[in-house]
Amino acid sequence: QVQLVESGGGLVQAGGSLRLSCAASGRTFSASAMGWFRQAPGKEREFVAGVSGITGNTYYADSVKGRFTISRDNAKNTVSLQMNTLKPEDTAMYYCAAADRPYTIVVTGYNYWGRGTQVTVSS
């Protein structure tokens, strides 16, 4: 069974930066699609960024393009999300997710989820 452990959430001011990390175990990491999702109170969980298995291609929601960067380190079984120029609308619970396939960017495409880490951006 896959386990995901997240870290790096916190409270920052608008314009600041934060780096989230996710450690994965229990399956072949390099072949799995990995992603970050977020959910604010009263909102649906939305895709933020993803990185495909095998090829390592990256994908981003339009709202974070140019500000966020996802990366993976297959040797360490980790995936990170560097968040720059943070805005108050980025405030949400951020979740790390893993799939049993090389590519997916939808919530239902992911099979395993972390417990989430809170990111709060003050104005």
KEVEXFI-646810 format. One record per residue (C-alpha): residue in one letter; y, z negated, x negated. Coordinates in steps of 0.25 Angstrom, whole numbers, plus 5000, padded with zeros to 4 digits. Layout:
residues N
aYZX ...
END
This chain:
residues 123
q500050005000 v501450044995 q502449934992 l503949954990 v504849844984 e506349874985 s507549804977 g509049824974 g509749814988 g510949734989 l512449724993 v513449824986 q514849864989 a515150004994 g515150104982 g514150024974 s512750054970 l511349994972 r510050034967 l508750004975 s507350004969 c505950014976 a504649984969 a503450044975 s501950014973 g500550044979 r500550204979 t500850324970 f502350314968 s502650444962 a502050534974 s502750454985 a504150484991 m505050364990 g506250334998 w507450245002 f507850225016 r508850135022 q509150065036 a510350005041 p510449905053 g510349985066 k510050115058 e508750195056 r508050195042 e508550315034 f508150395022 v509050365010 a508350434998 g506950474994 v506250524982 s504950614983 g503650584976 i503150674965 t504350754963 g505450644964 n506450724973 t507550644979 y508150644993 y509350574999 a509950555012 d511350625014 s512050495015 v511650445001 k511650574993 g512450564980 r512450414981 f510950364981 t509850404971 i508450384973 s507450384961 r506050344958 d505250294945 n503850324947 a503450254935 k503950124941 n503650154955 t505050134959 v506150204967 s507650174967 l508850204975 q510250204968 m511350194978 n512750224973 t514050224981 l513550144992 k514150145005 p514150035016 e513350135025 d512250125014 t511949985019 a510549975023 m509149915020 y508550015010 y507050045010 c506150105000 a505050195005 a503850265000 a503050375006 d501550435005 r502150575003 p502950634992 y504150665001 t504850605013 i506250565017 v505950505031 v505650365035 t504350405042 g503850475029 y503850345021 n502650255021 y503050125013 w504350045014 g505049935006 r505649815013 g507049865011 t508249815003 q509649795009 v510849875004 t512249835009 v513449905005 s514749835008 s516049915011 
END
